[in-house]
Amino acid sequence: MLDPAVTGLSDPSNGEHSPYDESALMKLALEIDALSTQASHPWDLLQRLSEAHGGPGAEAERTPLLVMAERALAYSFEDDAARYGTVILGRRFSSSGGDWPPAFDVVDGDEKRCWAKFADIVTHPLPLAQFSDLALSTGTRSGVQAARALVDQYLILAEMTTLDGYYRASCLRRAWSLTRVYPLGMEADVRHRLFEMAETLVAVSDVQPGLLFRAVEPLAIPLRDGEFTEPDRAQVVTLLSTVDRLHGRSSIVFEAVHEVRERLAQNAAEREAARGSLVQSYLNLADLCDGFLRMTWLQEAASAAQRFGLINLRDTAVSALQSLSVDDFGFQSVTTEMRVPRHALDSEISNYRWSQDARGAIEIWLTNPAPTGSFEANTRKADDLSKLGMLSLASRTVVSEQGLPLRSGIGPEAAASWQLERIENMNAAVSSIVLANELEAIKTEYGQISAGELGRHLATRFNCDPEKAVAFGDAIASFWDGRFADAGRAAFPLVEAGARGLLLALGDPLFRIETGGSEGKFPSLETYLERLAAHEFDLDWIRTIRGPVATLRNALAHGHRIDLRREEAALMLRTAGLLVILTPPDSAIVDRAEVSVRLRDPIGSIAARVRLRRRWRRVWTAAPRYFQRPREGWKSGAPNASDGSASSG
């Protein structure tokens, strides 16, 4: 409860006199009336009132009664979430935090009565409507008579050309909203006034969409009795077509038109036509743009068409997207030249001096770490980079080599994800050069060995599947012959086959059994990766396969890439080699027989070689340690080839 001695309000509980200091309140009300003659809306009046009580000694003039009047003028119109088209008094854009003025349910009762008293005293239509609406909205006043008087006041304000245009339209919309709640018999008249205002506004070439649709949106709602008149439905449809024709180059406008059309739709055909018009508007806007903007609007059109189930329009948008070229975007390449010693990229090539022949050298090559690098270290670096500057708050869209949008994001989280992908791709690019150089060095030093010889050695050395090992040897031979695309195309099937074989060995077979009209099939590589991750497969390699390897595979599979560079082929080969040597020798048989075994003996189909789990994990953690540089105390260089640790390549 406010202190009456401070506020100028008497205590209403003593019953001796009015709870208001009539003289103080009357003086302030007269001042508000005088200031209202120059004000264009309540917020403008609020600023004028505060300015009038500013300057030297202002603190003494800022009485709680003044503060209550200021708060009253700070309330604005906001959409009623419960009823489309209607507006109520609220706090829309009254403070940066949306927490001032206070919500009605926490306003003191004396302050509410003070607002009602102001409504009894002021005479200018601007403050009179504001204080009267506050009295009605807070329950200080009630009933049809109070609502009718308030509607009349808002209708007067809507006709005052000296007031702000948006406020005048809002007054008319508030009047219409009140006729929807109270049985005043004025709804058709107010609705007609809204229609006349909308017709006037649509003819203004630079009209603001927020102002225009202040008058348009309520017209989508029929009268309380269900009749659609003043204007009728056809007149509203014609008005919307005019809005679309004159102002439809703005996405704000045609999206708002779409929402009203959806409200007007009486059946599925009209609703589909409204949605098709929205998609077509996106396509039309795309035709007016070039490069990146054209791509974003085509993407929006395709997304909307997909959401609405408009297949033909979706195909039109996607076809237009596919016709774009990266050259259309006007991207600029930022390059940096750096001179490095020739041996810099070959810093680990001396490890191959330990090898006896090409077979031993390939063993060393297969111990190279994941090309994308350490996921943990990359994540830390990405987090640090994403926190630098305003760039982390900008939106970004990743496009493919063909100019098609892959994904979009905005905000710090998306920035960190983008930075992580960028770091991993850069690491993979450098590592791929190293891998290719080392393969070339092996050929230069030892010459080229046959696929069969290499396959037999790997199958024996690592106890892996011989068929896959020979296929891997053939892919290596293609690389050494300079047929890099052939090497890449031969390598990727080994990635999927190896992943499938590992899961089988771990008792986690994956096959989608025939259901209904869908035939049985193996899942995608992504499904394999998810299951391998569940079995604690090295996350660094998961990121490599899911990132640059899968990207290259998709480009080849869908015909976007015909050739591969030597570095790209080396990346594919390194990944294939990892999974080939990890695959147990009988996985090919299990692959072919898995479905029938599962049907005949579901329990027996659980892989019996769970013991491979420990060995499997030991393989990819111990091998890199084997090929470290000689530590102090090693007298004979490389460890003995018959040492047990060497068998876990």
LINSUL-V345067 format. One record per helix or strand. SS is the DSSP state (a for helix, b for strand). FROM is the first residue (numbers start at 1). TO is the last residue. Records with the same first field share a line. If there is no record, write none. Layout:
# LINSUL-V345067
SS=FROM-TO + FROM-TO
This chain:
# LINSUL-V345067
a=4-7 + 12-14 + 22-36 + 42-52 + 58-61 + 64-74 + 104-106 + 109-121 + 125-137 + 144-158 + 165-181 + 187-202 + 209-220 + 233-247 + 251-264 + 268-287 + 291-308 + 311-322 + 326-329 + 349-354 + 358-365 + 375-386 + 390-393 + 412-446 + 451-462 + 466-480 + 484-505 + 525-534 + 539-557 + 566-582 + 587-600 + 612-626 + 644-647
b=9-9 + 20-20 + 76-79 + 87-90 + 396-399 + 405-409 + 464-464 + 512-512 + 515-515 + 518-518 + 521-521 + 584-584
